[in-house]
Amino acid sequence: MFKNKEGQRVPQVTFKTRQNNEWKDVTSDDVFSGKTVVVFSLPGAFTPTCSSSHVPRFNQLAQSFYANGVDAIVCMSVNDTFVMNEWKKDQDADNIVFIPDGNGEFTEAMGMLVNKDDLGFGKRSWRYSMLVKDGVIDKMFIEPNVPGDPFEVSDADTMLEYINPQAEKPADVTIFTKKGCPYCAKAKALLTDNGVAFEEIVASTTITERTLRAVTGKETYPQVFVNGEYIGDSEALEQYYSKAEKNAA
């Protein structure tokens, strides 16, 4: 069983980081002192769940965390600083601070260091998240101690809900576009003007009209989805935001 350390201070550790092609020591005080920090720790950089779910969602919800009193979001893993720096680039996770616990000192002091020899990983971190206020652990979400790599409670949404159950979250918006399409440019401008971050899927040799038809049943660009709801083309998107404005008023 993993021990919950709520109410205790975080371990005092010096992390060996690489910044601007130079070595820089970062201490626990540097990370936590005088700040409200969300930490999520995971088994390893570039691993499936960590890359496909854990990091992306914390990165996506970063502004919601900041709007609710969080000063920094920290991703920690028992990996060296070179690996963590490259992983941050690969994830395009500019909203997150990546901390390399290369020797596992912080993780071990937290009681979260586990043996992953069966996977050839050696000693790694169990998956957990925590809210730390001025160096004191306010809340911990520790994954259940079961075989494998459970991912049930240390996710970004669970942490944000703990901090503020009514916290506003950014919409999940995807837009199918084609190069040179003026209506696509209009739709993207509308999303940008409304402060909406979106994921763009551009037609290519691998993503063709066949994909567009399969997903939307349409053959013209753009086509927009918001939170899983099919909105439609640029005109439909304009009507969607016009209606939202009227409802807000």
C-alpha positions as CSV (number, residue, x, y, z in Angstrom):
1,M,0.0,0.0,0.0
2,F,1.3,3.5,-0.8
3,K,1.2,6.0,2.0
4,N,-0.8,9.2,1.6
5,K,1.4,12.1,2.7
6,E,-1.2,14.9,2.8
7,G,-0.2,17.5,5.4
8,Q,3.5,16.7,5.1
9,R,6.2,18.8,3.4
10,V,7.6,17.6,0.1
11,P,11.1,16.0,0.1
12,Q,14.1,18.3,-0.1
13,V,15.9,17.3,-3.3
14,T,18.2,18.9,-5.9
15,F,17.2,18.1,-9.4
16,K,19.8,18.1,-12.2
17,T,18.4,20.0,-15.1
18,R,19.7,21.1,-18.4
19,Q,18.5,24.6,-19.5
20,N,19.7,26.6,-22.5
21,N,22.5,24.0,-23.0
22,E,23.8,24.5,-19.5
23,W,23.5,22.5,-16.3
24,K,21.3,24.1,-13.6
25,D,20.5,22.7,-10.2
26,V,16.8,23.2,-9.3
27,T,15.8,22.5,-5.6
28,S,12.5,21.6,-4.1
29,D,12.3,25.1,-2.7
30,D,12.7,26.5,-6.3
31,V,9.8,24.4,-7.4
32,F,7.4,24.7,-4.5
33,S,8.3,27.6,-2.1
34,G,5.6,30.3,-2.0
35,K,3.6,28.7,-4.8
36,T,0.6,26.5,-5.4
37,V,1.8,23.7,-7.6
38,V,0.1,20.7,-9.2
39,V,2.4,17.7,-9.6
40,F,1.7,14.6,-11.6
41,S,4.3,11.8,-11.6
42,L,4.4,8.9,-14.0
43,P,6.4,5.8,-14.9
44,G,8.3,7.2,-17.9
45,A,8.8,9.6,-20.7
46,F,7.5,8.6,-24.1
47,T,5.5,5.7,-22.7
48,P,1.9,5.2,-24.1
49,T,-0.5,6.3,-21.4
50,C,1.8,9.1,-20.2
51,S,2.2,10.5,-23.8
52,S,-1.4,9.9,-25.1
53,S,-3.4,10.9,-22.0
54,H,-1.6,12.1,-18.9
55,V,0.6,14.9,-20.2
56,P,-1.8,16.2,-23.0
57,R,-4.8,16.7,-20.7
58,F,-2.8,18.6,-18.1
59,N,-1.4,20.7,-20.8
60,Q,-4.8,21.3,-22.3
61,L,-6.4,22.3,-18.9
62,A,-3.4,24.5,-17.8
63,Q,-5.3,27.8,-18.2
64,S,-8.2,26.4,-16.2
65,F,-5.7,25.5,-13.4
66,Y,-4.1,28.9,-13.6
67,A,-7.5,30.6,-13.4
68,N,-8.1,28.7,-10.2
69,G,-5.0,29.7,-8.2
70,V,-2.4,27.2,-9.5
71,D,1.0,28.8,-10.2
72,A,2.7,25.9,-11.9
73,I,2.0,22.4,-13.3
74,V,4.9,20.0,-12.9
75,C,5.4,16.7,-14.6
76,M,7.9,14.5,-12.8
77,S,9.4,11.2,-13.9
78,V,12.5,9.1,-13.1
79,N,14.2,10.0,-16.3
80,D,17.2,12.2,-17.0
81,T,16.9,15.8,-18.0
82,F,17.8,15.2,-21.7
83,V,15.0,12.7,-22.1
84,M,12.5,15.0,-20.2
85,N,13.5,18.0,-22.4
86,E,13.0,16.1,-25.6
87,W,9.7,14.7,-24.4
88,K,8.4,18.2,-23.6
89,K,9.3,19.2,-27.1
90,D,7.6,16.1,-28.6
91,Q,4.5,16.8,-26.5
92,D,4.4,20.5,-27.4
93,A,3.7,20.9,-23.7
94,D,4.7,24.5,-23.1
95,N,2.3,24.9,-20.2
96,I,4.0,22.3,-18.1
97,V,7.3,22.3,-16.2
98,F,9.1,19.0,-16.7
99,I,11.3,17.9,-13.8
100,P,13.8,15.1,-14.1
101,D,14.0,12.9,-11.0
102,G,16.9,11.0,-12.6
103,N,18.1,9.3,-9.5
104,G,14.6,8.7,-8.1
105,E,15.4,10.6,-4.9
106,F,12.3,12.6,-4.7
107,T,10.1,9.7,-5.8
108,E,11.7,7.4,-3.2
109,A,11.3,10.0,-0.4
110,M,7.6,10.2,-1.4
111,G,7.3,6.4,-1.0
112,M,6.4,6.1,-4.7
113,L,9.5,4.3,-6.1
114,V,8.5,0.9,-7.6
115,N,10.4,-1.9,-9.3
116,K,9.6,-2.1,-13.0
117,D,12.3,-4.7,-13.8
118,D,9.7,-6.9,-15.5
119,L,9.5,-4.2,-18.2
120,G,13.2,-3.5,-18.3
121,F,12.6,-0.1,-16.7
122,G,14.4,-0.6,-13.4
123,K,13.1,1.7,-10.6
124,R,10.4,4.1,-11.6
125,S,7.6,6.2,-10.1
126,W,4.1,4.9,-9.4
127,R,1.5,7.1,-11.0
128,Y,0.1,9.8,-8.8
129,S,-0.8,13.5,-8.6
130,M,-0.7,16.0,-5.8
131,L,-1.6,19.6,-5.0
132,V,1.2,21.3,-3.1
133,K,0.8,24.7,-1.3
134,D,4.0,26.4,-0.3
135,G,5.8,23.1,0.0
136,V,3.1,21.3,2.0
137,I,1.1,18.5,0.3
138,D,-2.6,19.5,0.4
139,K,-4.0,16.6,-1.6
140,M,-2.8,13.4,-3.2
141,F,-4.4,11.1,-5.8
142,I,-2.6,7.8,-5.8
143,E,-3.4,5.1,-8.4
144,P,-4.6,1.8,-6.9
145,N,-1.9,-0.7,-6.0
146,V,-2.9,-3.3,-8.6
147,P,-0.8,-5.0,-11.3
148,G,-0.1,-3.0,-14.5
149,D,-0.3,0.7,-14.8
150,P,-3.7,1.9,-13.6
151,F,-4.8,5.4,-14.7
152,E,-8.0,6.2,-12.8
153,V,-7.5,9.1,-10.3
154,S,-4.3,11.0,-11.1
155,D,-5.7,12.6,-14.2
156,A,-6.0,16.3,-14.8
157,D,-9.8,16.4,-14.7
158,T,-9.9,14.8,-11.2
159,M,-7.4,17.3,-9.9
160,L,-9.2,20.3,-11.4
161,E,-12.5,19.1,-10.0
162,Y,-10.9,18.8,-6.5
163,I,-9.6,22.4,-6.8
164,N,-12.9,23.8,-8.1
165,P,-15.8,21.5,-9.1
166,Q,-17.3,24.5,-11.1
167,A,-14.0,25.3,-13.0
168,E,-14.6,26.2,-16.6
169,K,-12.8,23.9,-19.0
170,P,-11.8,24.7,-22.6
171,A,-13.9,23.2,-25.3
172,D,-12.5,20.3,-27.4
173,V,-12.6,21.7,-30.9
174,T,-11.5,19.9,-34.1
175,I,-11.7,21.4,-37.6
176,F,-11.2,19.6,-40.9
177,T,-9.5,22.0,-43.4
178,K,-7.9,22.1,-46.8
179,K,-5.1,24.3,-48.0
180,G,-6.2,27.3,-49.9
181,C,-9.8,27.1,-48.6
182,P,-11.1,30.6,-47.9
183,Y,-14.0,29.2,-45.8
184,C,-11.5,27.3,-43.7
185,A,-9.6,30.5,-43.0
186,K,-12.8,32.2,-42.0
187,A,-13.8,29.4,-39.6
188,K,-10.3,29.4,-38.0
189,A,-10.4,33.2,-37.6
190,L,-13.8,32.9,-35.9
191,L,-12.4,30.3,-33.5
192,T,-9.4,32.5,-32.8
193,D,-11.5,35.6,-32.2
194,N,-13.5,33.7,-29.7
195,G,-10.3,32.6,-27.9
196,V,-10.8,29.0,-28.7
197,A,-7.9,26.6,-29.1
198,F,-8.5,24.0,-31.8
199,E,-6.9,21.0,-33.4
200,E,-6.7,21.3,-37.2
201,I,-6.8,18.2,-39.4
202,V,-5.6,19.2,-42.8
203,A,-6.4,17.2,-45.9
204,S,-3.4,15.4,-47.3
205,T,-2.4,12.3,-49.2
206,T,-3.1,10.3,-46.0
207,I,-6.1,12.2,-44.7
208,T,-8.4,12.6,-47.7
209,E,-12.1,13.3,-48.5
210,R,-12.7,9.7,-47.7
211,T,-11.9,10.4,-44.1
212,L,-14.1,13.5,-44.2
213,R,-17.0,11.6,-45.6
214,A,-16.6,8.8,-43.1
215,V,-16.6,11.2,-40.1
216,T,-19.0,13.9,-41.2
217,G,-20.9,12.5,-44.2
218,K,-19.9,15.7,-46.1
219,E,-17.4,16.5,-48.9
220,T,-16.7,20.2,-48.4
221,Y,-14.4,22.0,-46.1
222,P,-14.3,23.1,-43.3
223,Q,-16.1,20.8,-41.0
224,V,-16.1,21.5,-37.3
225,F,-16.7,19.5,-34.1
226,V,-17.1,21.0,-30.6
227,N,-17.0,18.7,-27.6
228,G,-17.9,15.7,-29.7
229,E,-20.9,17.6,-31.3
230,Y,-20.9,18.0,-35.1
231,I,-21.3,21.7,-35.8
232,G,-20.8,21.8,-39.6
233,D,-19.2,24.3,-42.0
234,S,-18.1,27.9,-41.5
235,E,-21.7,29.2,-41.7
236,A,-22.9,26.7,-39.1
237,L,-20.0,27.6,-36.8
238,E,-20.9,31.3,-37.1
239,Q,-24.5,30.5,-36.1
240,Y,-23.2,28.3,-33.3
241,Y,-21.3,31.2,-31.7
242,S,-24.1,33.7,-32.5
243,K,-26.5,31.5,-30.6
244,A,-24.0,31.1,-27.7
245,E,-23.7,34.9,-27.4
246,K,-27.5,35.3,-27.3
247,N,-27.8,32.7,-24.6
248,A,-25.0,34.3,-22.6
249,A,-26.8,37.6,-22.8
